[in-house]
């Protein structure tokens, strides 16, 4: 699955300018919990809503806590 929308504030914070249409894998790094990332992916595949929190990384590789809310 790919990003459908991201706010300008989020893009500025993360340092990305063009993330729409791309995978969120670009945000993952050594502290990203693979089980939580998989739970988000599988919920989206089953068309189920989910809210989860991960450690992700900015374009400059700075870790941040990221709460993802997926609506279907």
C-alpha positions, 0 to 999 in steps of 0.5 A: 500500500502507498501513501494517499495523503500527507499534510504539509506540516508532516512533510515539513517535519519529516523532510520529504517533499513527495511521499504520496504514492510511495510506501511507508517503508521509507520511514522505517529503521532499526527501532521500527517494530516490524510486528506493528508495521505488519499489523498496519499492513494486514489491517489495511489489506483486510480493510479494517481501521487501525491506529498504531504507534511506531518509531519511524525516521525522518529523511535525515534518519532522526527517529520519531514516534509516529502514530498512524491512523488508517481509515477504510 
